[in-house]
Amino acid sequence: MSVPATPAGYRPSNVPPGLHINRSERRRSPSHTPQASNSCQPNTTAGDSNDRAEHFNPGPDTDDLDEVVMAVDMKDRGTVGCSYYVARAEKLYFMEDVKSGSVDVIATLKTFVNPTVVLVPVRIDEKVVERLDPNEGRLDSAEDSGDHVPPAYLLEERPSGEFGYDSSKARLVNLNIGADDGPDVAFIAAGDVLTAEKFEETPETNTQGNLLRLAAWVNLDSKVTVGCAGAVLSYLQRRRSARFLPGDEAAHEMFRVSTVEMFSLKNTMFINIDTLLSLQIMESESHPQVHNQGPTRFNSGSKEGFSIYGLFHFFARTPQGRFLIRQYFLRPSTNIDVLNERLKTISVFLRPDNSDSVELLIKNLKSIKNIRTILIKLRKGVSNSSSRGGITRNVWETLRKFLFHSLKIRDTMQEVLGGEDMSIRNKILGRFENAGLTELGRKISAVIDFEASDEQSRTVVMRGIDAELDNMKRTYDGLESLLAQVNEHIAQRVPANPPIETNVVYYPQVGFLVVVPLDEETGDGVYSGNPRDPWERVFSTENMVYYSTSETAEMNHQFGDIFGLITDLDKEIEILHELAQVVLEYEGLLTITSDLCGELDSLLALAQGAKAHNLCKPHMTDDNVIEIKGGRHLLQELTVPSYVANDTFLIGGEGQSTLDLNQENVRQTTSTRIQWRDKARETEDGPSMLIMTGPNYSGKSVYLKQVALVVFLAHIGSFVPAKKAKIGITDKILTRVSTRESVSKAQSTFMLDLQQVSFALSTATRRSLVVIDEFGKGTEAAVDGAGLVCGVFESLLRLGKERPKVLGATHFHEIFENGFLAPRPSLSFGHMEVHVHHEANSQTQLTYLYNLKDGRSISSFGTTCASMNGVAREIIIRAEELIRLASRGEDLVAACAIMPDGEADELQDAERIGRQFLQAGNMDMPRELLDEVLTL
Ligand SMILES: Nc1ncnc2c1ncn2[C@@H]1O[C@H](COP(=O)(O)OP(=O)(O)OP(=O)(O)O)[C@@H](O)[C@H]1O
């Protein structure tokens, strides 16, 4: 006999969360279809009800868990403050106020935090609001196609009072929410962890005490940030009030703040959304999650399309691993130690003799879930009496697997060769407390019967935990034979002739019943008791009638709704509730284990990406240099049959010492390298700017992006697509790249170009990489465009020791023809090699070789490209003629005035007639003149 599946915590679909339905009501609405049988396996809708139960259990709303609420403010001429809350981590982050910050800091914060909601005070500078435009990140193609593209996040302007320092501080002081016996909020400063024990040492519960404790972990002098934190807390409170009725305890579990942490933008490379999109590092994507319409943001889900991030995130196995990968991409680091540690770890994982261990690690990680989410569910189940049963079977199963596989991961990490000083290995061995994890695993397995839970699709408590529960289960198990005995007893009282088959059955929530076949003539059972002891008809089916008899009444009295008692019994719920509390005692260990699994997963994903895409370990250096040998574009190379790799060499202002450069270059052999080396020797410096010219489609843009991507990947601690790369720590990647068209209808493409370039000019430092592709194309007069490009390049070159590394591409050959940009050692030119074939019919054909060559290209082969792409022959001939004239400096206006045959004569006639009309003045037109005009 198997126990029917009516799990603890079942709630019918029409009952709102937080309400109990009482048993008598449920009796009146049995959810099963009775069947005639003498077994106690009655419920044909068991699977169904279980599904529903899982579905309706009041777990945390997963949409809420994805929320990241950020508040920013800028005060006193540029002091920027920011605080944000991450629902999944239940963490409130504080930034140290940034003095003399600018709107650019706000742009960085936007990318760094990747929020779903942004709060600003109404009084904030319009420029800040512009910078926070949630529509940034929308692609025109999507808009043009008429698709609804949701904004990146919800931007709310809030009354300035919500950002007030005193009220915010008061809100922070009261942060001891969720604490039943005093505050349980752990405050953590950047790089410092407040342990539970440490916390216990300061048991002040009064306001002053809370304030002191708060001040120990958060810089309360960062007044603008404190105001922002207050605004975030007000927002969370508003959301809670909108969801729950006053006094509902469940509200405490929504948007709980369990830790506070400081964060800093120091050591983060600046990269904005424009750059992430134009370099195809990430794709913005519809994220239907938040109330209202759901914003578009970079999410950690699995739907990232064709992007660099997609190539790596694909390899992560755990939600927390995917989350971290996303963080790496949104927050590239300038901390050389952090980057070298990641690079070293990837190298260790890629060692051929570690391949078995890596495989095993990946296999185990597949069974690891984000335990933070599970803990939220447990806490919710524990604190909310109405949803205690809501801790679903999945939660226990997930925990068990988590503990088992974490221990396996710990064992495997010990076997990784060459990783003795690898930080992740040591963290795992040190923080995955073997004893603690094993002990908790044992405790869970001692309470939950996983085998029976599987069979019965509900959480089944082990026998031996509770005597009362065991008794009931024993009785239930013995029901089958009891039913048979009672049936035998009843059968003796039923007339023997004609023989009548009776059965005794048990239905949960209905009780025990006797079943006899239906007599079609009477519509009653073929037997329904004797006159002294008539049976009471309960219901019938097509051919059976169900009766309650004195015997079944007695059994009901004795055993009651035994199944309901077992499954819905407070006893069982209580046991699970206690177990949940035990698990929560291990919260610290579980979260750290879960987070470290995520870190390991993210590093393994980087290693797998490196292996899959044939990447090499970059040499990160403090020298201000980019030196790439055999660089490739990770995405482009997937789209062409054979990708041509190219080298790069750039030195920013005060790059590297001549000595370093010479030593490095001894190992370089290509002619380009020698030229660069010689140039560097001559000047004790090298090119900080490379300008690419050459035909359309020759590979200029791809090359520029490829270099930027190598630099970017190196700064997330990843291997890079090259044979060899030496990458200087870069503080910003600033781009003006044409693939990304206008992001907002209010701005023309050219305006956007100008904004991007002026931003680059004002913020680039000698440590930055600036990529300018085809700037100035959108100007009405080509001469404006050429002038602008030339001005931009010139001003970047003139920054002297402060000049950034710049990669540019332009079609404005005139700036070089006319010597507008004077040659100098810091300026170098490159072009992609093309073969020009002159065919018999005087047509020219180009073959693109995608091979980077030093120097400028002679021609942009514009007409050849046009001809190859189907532009009519006459147009090409005419264009070539005009190009020839222009290059000879002839007047193009006059040249354009040359008329085709006959057209000039006609115009002369027309002119003559016009003049005659004018001479005729107001007089009547003479007949002969009119005739002449009409006969023409
Ligand atoms: N290194 C390479 N190896 C192989 N194919 C390449 C390489 N670089 C570019 N290509 C191919 O050439 C195409 C055109 O490249 P790209 O857009 O960079 O040209 P471009 O010179 O910038 O053109 P335009 O001046 O019109 O913008 C790419 O889509 C790609 O298919």
The ligand as an SDF file (V2000), in Angstrom:
LIG
                    3D

 31 33  0  0  0  0  0  0  0  0999 V2000
   40.8800   39.5410  -39.9390 N   0  0  0  0  0  0  0  0  0  0  0  0
   39.8820   39.0890  -40.7010 C   0  0  0  0  0  0  0  0  0  0  0  0
   39.8950   37.8270  -41.1830 N   0  0  0  0  0  0  0  0  0  0  0  0
   38.8630   37.3920  -41.9530 C   0  0  0  0  0  0  0  0  0  0  0  0
   37.7820   38.1300  -42.2610 N   0  0  0  0  0  0  0  0  0  0  0  0
   37.7210   39.3890  -41.8050 C   0  0  0  0  0  0  0  0  0  0  0  0
   38.7560   39.9270  -40.9980 C   0  0  0  0  0  0  0  0  0  0  0  0
   38.4270   41.2000  -40.6850 N   0  0  0  0  0  0  0  0  0  0  0  0
   37.2600   41.4480  -41.2720 C   0  0  0  0  0  0  0  0  0  0  0  0
   36.8230   40.3650  -41.9540 N   0  0  0  0  0  0  0  0  0  0  0  0
   35.5950   40.2750  -42.7280 C   0  0  0  0  0  0  0  0  0  0  0  0
   35.4140   41.5230  -43.4160 O   0  0  0  0  0  0  0  0  0  0  0  0
   34.1330   42.0670  -43.1380 C   0  0  0  0  0  0  0  0  0  0  0  0
   34.2210   43.5780  -43.1380 C   0  0  0  0  0  0  0  0  0  0  0  0
   35.0370   44.0190  -42.0790 O   0  0  0  0  0  0  0  0  0  0  0  0
   34.8820   45.4710  -41.4690 P   0  0  0  0  0  0  0  0  0  0  0  0
   33.4650   45.7980  -41.2110 O   0  0  0  0  0  0  0  0  0  0  0  0
   35.8280   45.5650  -40.3520 O   0  0  0  0  0  0  0  0  0  0  0  0
   35.3970   46.3630  -42.6780 O   0  0  0  0  0  0  0  0  0  0  0  0
   35.6340   47.9220  -42.6930 P   0  0  0  0  0  0  0  0  0  0  0  0
   36.9250   48.1300  -43.3680 O   0  0  0  0  0  0  0  0  0  0  0  0
   35.4770   48.4980  -41.3430 O   0  0  0  0  0  0  0  0  0  0  0  0
   34.4620   48.4120  -43.6240 O   0  0  0  0  0  0  0  0  0  0  0  0
   33.7650   49.8590  -43.6410 P   0  0  0  0  0  0  0  0  0  0  0  0
   34.8230   50.8460  -43.9860 O   0  0  0  0  0  0  0  0  0  0  0  0
   32.7410   49.7420  -44.7070 O   0  0  0  0  0  0  0  0  0  0  0  0
   33.1800   50.0800  -42.2770 O   0  0  0  0  0  0  0  0  0  0  0  0
   33.7590   41.4560  -41.8000 C   0  0  0  0  0  0  0  0  0  0  0  0
   32.3690   41.3610  -41.6710 O   0  0  0  0  0  0  0  0  0  0  0  0
   34.3960   40.0940  -41.8470 C   0  0  0  0  0  0  0  0  0  0  0  0
   33.5210   39.1580  -42.4330 O   0  0  0  0  0  0  0  0  0  0  0  0
  1  2  1  0
  2  3  1  0
  2  7  2  0
  3  4  2  0
  4  5  1  0
  5  6  2  0
  6  7  1  0
  6 10  1  0
  7  8  1  0
  8  9  2  0
  9 10  1  0
 10 11  1  0
 11 12  1  0
 11 30  1  0
 12 13  1  0
 13 14  1  0
 13 28  1  0
 14 15  1  0
 15 16  1  0
 16 17  2  0
 16 18  1  0
 16 19  1  0
 19 20  1  0
 20 21  2  0
 20 22  1  0
 20 23  1  0
 23 24  1  0
 24 25  2  0
 24 26  1  0
 24 27  1  0
 28 29  1  0
 28 30  1  0
 30 31  1  0
M  END
$$$$
